[in-house]
Amino acid sequence: MLLLKARLEHALAHNAAAIQWYTKVIDTYPFSLPAYTERGELYAEMGKTNEAADDAAKVAELNAET
């Protein structure tokens, strides 16, 4: 449900709210690849390259563990 809310906010271009919801998903489900991937993509869209790179690195780390 949290991920759906994040996606809705992202689709509505409510970027700050979407980031907050993606972060809530990650806080609740720290192994959520979709949350890290989508938050990273949103950070990239917003020009926040450091944050996007951090999320991409976490995705790579989680993928390596599976």
Backbone as numpy.savetxt, mean C-alpha at the origin, in Angstrom:
# Nx Ny Nz CAx CAy CAz Cx Cy Cz
-12.07 -6.26 4.24 -12.88 -5.07 4.24 -12.02 -3.80 4.24
-10.94 -3.83 5.01 -10.06 -2.66 5.06 -9.43 -2.39 3.71
-9.00 -3.45 3.03 -8.37 -3.28 1.71 -9.37 -2.71 0.72
-10.60 -3.15 0.80 -11.64 -2.62 -0.09 -11.82 -1.12 0.13
-11.82 -0.69 1.38 -11.95 0.74 1.70 -10.76 1.52 1.14
-9.56 0.96 1.27 -8.37 1.62 0.73 -8.49 1.77 -0.79
-8.94 0.71 -1.44 -9.09 0.75 -2.90 -10.15 1.76 -3.33
-11.22 1.84 -2.58 -12.27 2.81 -2.89 -11.73 4.24 -2.78
-11.03 4.53 -1.70 -10.46 5.87 -1.51 -9.47 6.18 -2.63
-8.67 5.19 -3.02 -7.71 5.38 -4.10 -8.44 5.68 -5.40
-9.48 4.91 -5.69 -10.26 5.12 -6.92 -10.90 6.50 -6.96
-11.26 7.01 -5.80 -11.88 8.33 -5.72 -10.84 9.46 -5.66
-9.57 9.09 -5.76 -8.45 10.03 -5.70 -8.37 10.74 -4.35
-8.80 10.07 -3.32 -8.64 10.56 -1.95 -7.35 9.94 -1.42
-6.24 10.46 -1.94 -4.94 9.82 -1.73 -4.54 9.71 -0.27
-4.70 10.77 0.48 -4.30 10.73 1.89 -5.12 9.68 2.65
-6.40 9.64 2.39 -7.26 8.65 3.05 -6.87 7.24 2.60
-6.59 7.07 1.33 -6.20 5.76 0.82 -4.91 5.27 1.50
-3.94 6.16 1.63 -2.69 5.79 2.31 -2.99 5.35 3.74
-3.86 6.08 4.42 -4.20 5.71 5.80 -4.84 4.33 5.86
-5.73 4.04 4.93 -6.40 2.74 4.92 -5.43 1.63 4.55
-4.57 1.85 3.56 -3.57 0.83 3.23 -2.69 0.56 4.44
-2.33 1.60 5.16 -1.49 1.45 6.34 -2.23 0.66 7.43
-3.53 0.90 7.58 -4.32 0.13 8.53 -4.33 -1.35 8.16
-4.45 -1.63 6.87 -4.40 -3.02 6.41 -3.06 -3.63 6.80
-1.98 -2.93 6.53 -0.63 -3.44 6.82 -0.43 -3.61 8.32
-0.94 -2.69 9.11 -0.82 -2.82 10.57 -1.58 -4.06 11.07
-2.71 -4.35 10.43 -3.55 -5.48 10.84 -3.05 -6.80 10.24
-2.62 -6.73 8.98 -2.15 -7.91 8.25 -0.76 -7.61 7.67
0.28 -7.74 8.46 1.62 -7.31 8.03 2.21 -8.07 6.85
1.56 -9.14 6.42 2.06 -9.90 5.27 1.18 -9.70 4.04
0.42 -8.61 4.00 -0.50 -8.33 2.91 0.24 -7.77 1.69
0.57 -8.65 0.77 1.24 -8.20 -0.46 0.41 -7.18 -1.24
-0.90 -7.39 -1.40 -1.68 -6.39 -2.14 -1.63 -5.00 -1.50
-1.66 -4.94 -0.18 -1.63 -3.64 0.49 -0.31 -2.92 0.26
0.80 -3.65 0.41 2.11 -3.03 0.15 2.24 -2.63 -1.31
1.80 -3.50 -2.21 1.92 -3.22 -3.64 1.11 -1.99 -4.03
-0.14 -1.97 -3.61 -1.01 -0.87 -4.00 -0.64 0.44 -3.31
-0.21 0.37 -2.05 0.23 1.60 -1.39 1.49 2.12 -2.06
2.39 1.22 -2.43 3.60 1.64 -3.13 3.29 2.29 -4.47
2.34 1.73 -5.19 1.94 2.33 -6.46 1.35 3.72 -6.25
0.55 3.86 -5.19 -0.03 5.17 -4.90 1.06 6.16 -4.50
2.00 5.73 -3.67 3.11 6.61 -3.33 3.84 7.06 -4.61
4.06 6.15 -5.53 4.74 6.50 -6.78 3.92 7.52 -7.57
2.62 7.32 -7.64 1.75 8.28 -8.33 1.84 9.66 -7.70
2.03 9.68 -6.39 2.10 10.94 -5.65 3.50 11.56 -5.69
4.45 10.87 -6.31 5.81 11.37 -6.39 6.63 11.12 -5.14
6.13 10.26 -4.26 6.85 9.93 -3.02 7.70 8.69 -3.29
8.82 8.92 -3.95 9.63 7.81 -4.45 10.29 7.00 -3.33
10.70 7.64 -2.26 11.32 6.90 -1.15 10.33 5.92 -0.53
9.11 6.40 -0.28 8.09 5.55 0.31 7.71 4.43 -0.65
7.62 4.76 -1.94 7.31 3.75 -2.95 8.40 2.67 -2.98
9.64 3.09 -2.90 10.75 2.14 -2.91 10.73 1.26 -1.66
10.40 1.84 -0.52 10.30 1.05 0.72 9.25 -0.04 0.59
8.09 0.32 0.04 7.02 -0.67 -0.13 7.41 -1.72 -1.16
8.08 -1.31 -2.23 8.54 -2.28 -3.24 9.55 -3.25 -2.63
10.41 -2.75 -1.78 11.38 -3.62 -1.11 10.68 -4.61 -0.18
9.65 -4.17 0.50 8.89 -5.06 1.38 8.18 -6.13 0.56
7.63 -5.76 -0.58 6.99 -6.73 -1.46 8.00 -7.78 -1.90
9.19 -7.35 -2.30 10.23 -8.28 -2.71 10.62 -9.21 -1.57
10.73 -8.66 -0.38 11.08 -9.45 0.81 10.00 -10.51 1.09
8.75 -10.09 1.06 7.66 -11.02 1.33 7.56 -12.09 0.23
7.80 -11.70 -1.01 7.78 -12.67 -2.10 8.89 -13.70 -1.95
10.03 -13.27 -1.44 11.16 -14.18 -1.26 10.88 -15.20 -0.15
10.03 -14.82 0.78 9.70 -15.71 1.91 8.67 -16.76 1.54
7.97 -16.56 0.44 6.90 -17.52 0.09 7.39 -18.61 -0.82
